[in-house]
Amino acid sequence: MKFSQTAEYALRAIVWLANHPDTAMTTAQVATGAQIPSGYLSKVLKTLAQHDLLVPRRGRGGGFTLARPPEEISALDVINAVDPLEPIHHCPLGYASHGSELCPLHRCLNEVVALVEQVFRGTAISELLSTSPDCSSLCQGSQAPPSEPGPPMP
């Protein structure tokens, strides 16, 4: 199952901010640390703030901080803010014969979405933080953020 680039970036940004709880981080700082293009990240951070997951602070020393402790923010909160997982309510193929019933294939796919939601709902951002000073909670890669959004990370 692949998730949108936006959901990936939102999770990476939230985890980065959670790893720096005492500091308001600018878009540029989060972009560098979480390896996200800053232009794209700016929109993601604004959306997360609109969903009360981040607090924007203006002026000198400004930036973004988490709106709540990382123990109180689930991965599903973040994903639903930027690109909600959608259950299947009607036949995606439009077959009238299916009515309100899903065929076995789409019922199975719908169950997978429900399981993914359950896992993300039960995963607090605090669980995604690094516990080792030698290890970042984000995958290690180049230090510079990519210039353009790339394909979703596996």
PLY file of the C-alpha trace (Angstrom):
ply
format ascii 1.0
element vertex 154
property float x
property float y
property float z
element edge 153
property int vertex1
property int vertex2
end_header
0.00 0.00 0.00
1.38 3.41 -0.94
0.60 6.65 0.79
0.64 10.06 -0.78
3.79 12.14 -0.76
1.86 14.73 1.24
1.06 12.22 4.00
4.70 11.10 4.08
5.94 14.68 4.34
3.39 15.56 7.02
4.46 12.61 9.17
8.15 13.41 8.69
7.58 17.06 9.62
5.57 16.19 12.74
8.19 13.66 13.86
10.97 16.20 13.28
9.12 18.82 15.34
8.37 16.28 18.07
12.09 15.51 18.27
12.70 19.23 18.97
9.93 20.03 21.47
11.47 23.12 23.06
12.20 25.00 19.86
9.94 26.71 17.34
11.25 25.56 13.97
11.04 27.54 10.76
9.87 25.95 7.55
13.47 25.98 6.31
14.73 24.21 9.45
12.06 21.51 9.20
12.67 21.15 5.45
16.39 20.59 5.99
16.00 18.30 8.98
13.17 16.19 7.57
14.50 16.33 4.00
11.40 17.89 2.44
11.29 20.58 -0.28
10.52 23.83 1.57
7.97 25.11 -0.95
5.92 21.94 -0.64
6.45 21.79 3.12
5.10 25.29 3.61
1.68 24.16 2.37
1.79 21.00 4.47
2.66 22.91 7.66
-0.14 25.40 7.01
-2.63 22.54 6.63
-1.38 20.87 9.82
-1.81 24.18 11.66
-5.37 24.56 10.28
-6.14 21.13 11.77
-4.79 22.21 15.19
-1.79 19.89 15.08
0.76 22.72 14.91
0.97 26.18 16.39
2.48 28.80 14.07
4.49 31.53 15.82
5.27 34.76 13.98
8.21 37.06 14.32
11.72 36.64 15.62
12.15 33.17 17.11
8.99 32.12 15.30
8.24 28.94 13.47
6.12 25.92 14.26
5.66 23.80 17.36
3.35 20.91 18.10
-0.07 21.98 19.37
-0.22 19.01 21.75
2.28 16.62 23.28
3.38 13.88 20.83
1.66 11.28 23.05
-1.66 12.95 22.22
-1.23 13.08 18.44
-1.77 9.91 16.45
-0.32 9.12 13.05
-3.93 8.96 11.84
-4.53 12.54 13.04
-1.67 13.67 10.82
-2.70 11.62 7.80
-6.36 12.64 8.07
-5.34 16.31 8.18
-3.57 16.19 4.81
-4.86 13.18 2.86
-7.53 11.13 4.66
-7.79 7.40 4.11
-11.08 6.78 2.38
-13.21 3.70 2.95
-15.06 2.28 -0.02
-18.80 2.96 0.28
-19.99 2.07 -3.21
-18.72 -0.08 -6.02
-15.72 1.78 -7.52
-16.68 0.31 -10.90
-20.17 1.79 -10.69
-22.06 -1.50 -11.09
-25.67 -0.84 -10.19
-26.13 -4.56 -9.52
-23.88 -4.23 -6.47
-26.23 -1.68 -4.92
-25.01 -0.80 -1.45
-23.19 -4.14 -1.13
-19.53 -4.36 -1.99
-18.23 -7.28 -4.00
-15.82 -9.61 -2.16
-12.77 -7.87 -3.63
-13.82 -4.36 -2.62
-15.05 -5.59 0.77
-11.56 -7.06 1.34
-9.87 -3.82 0.24
-12.17 -1.91 2.57
-11.15 -4.17 5.46
-7.49 -3.43 4.70
-8.16 0.31 4.87
-9.91 -0.21 8.23
-6.91 -2.17 9.57
-4.47 0.50 8.40
-6.60 3.17 10.09
-6.63 1.11 13.28
-2.83 0.83 13.32
-2.34 4.54 12.63
-4.99 5.49 15.22
-3.13 3.42 17.80
0.29 4.87 16.95
1.17 8.02 18.84
3.78 10.31 17.34
5.80 9.77 20.53
6.22 6.14 19.49
7.95 7.26 16.30
10.63 9.28 18.07
14.22 8.17 18.38
15.23 6.77 21.75
18.91 6.47 20.90
21.23 9.47 20.66
23.06 7.69 17.82
19.96 7.09 15.72
17.58 9.52 14.07
13.90 8.60 14.03
13.85 9.53 10.35
15.50 7.42 7.70
19.04 8.57 7.06
19.84 9.94 3.65
21.46 12.96 2.12
21.45 16.06 4.30
19.95 18.33 1.64
16.22 18.21 1.00
15.17 17.03 -2.46
14.41 19.81 -4.92
11.20 18.25 -6.17
8.70 15.85 -4.61
9.76 12.33 -5.48
7.97 9.01 -5.42
6.56 7.79 -2.09
9.06 6.15 0.21
8.61 2.38 0.61
0 1
1 2
2 3
3 4
4 5
5 6
6 7
7 8
8 9
9 10
10 11
11 12
12 13
13 14
14 15
15 16
16 17
17 18
18 19
19 20
20 21
21 22
22 23
23 24
24 25
25 26
26 27
27 28
28 29
29 30
30 31
31 32
32 33
33 34
34 35
35 36
36 37
37 38
38 39
39 40
40 41
41 42
42 43
43 44
44 45
45 46
46 47
47 48
48 49
49 50
50 51
51 52
52 53
53 54
54 55
55 56
56 57
57 58
58 59
59 60
60 61
61 62
62 63
63 64
64 65
65 66
66 67
67 68
68 69
69 70
70 71
71 72
72 73
73 74
74 75
75 76
76 77
77 78
78 79
79 80
80 81
81 82
82 83
83 84
84 85
85 86
86 87
87 88
88 89
89 90
90 91
91 92
92 93
93 94
94 95
95 96
96 97
97 98
98 99
99 100
100 101
101 102
102 103
103 104
104 105
105 106
106 107
107 108
108 109
109 110
110 111
111 112
112 113
113 114
114 115
115 116
116 117
117 118
118 119
119 120
120 121
121 122
122 123
123 124
124 125
125 126
126 127
127 128
128 129
129 130
130 131
131 132
132 133
133 134
134 135
135 136
136 137
137 138
138 139
139 140
140 141
141 142
142 143
143 144
144 145
145 146
146 147
147 148
148 149
149 150
150 151
151 152
152 153
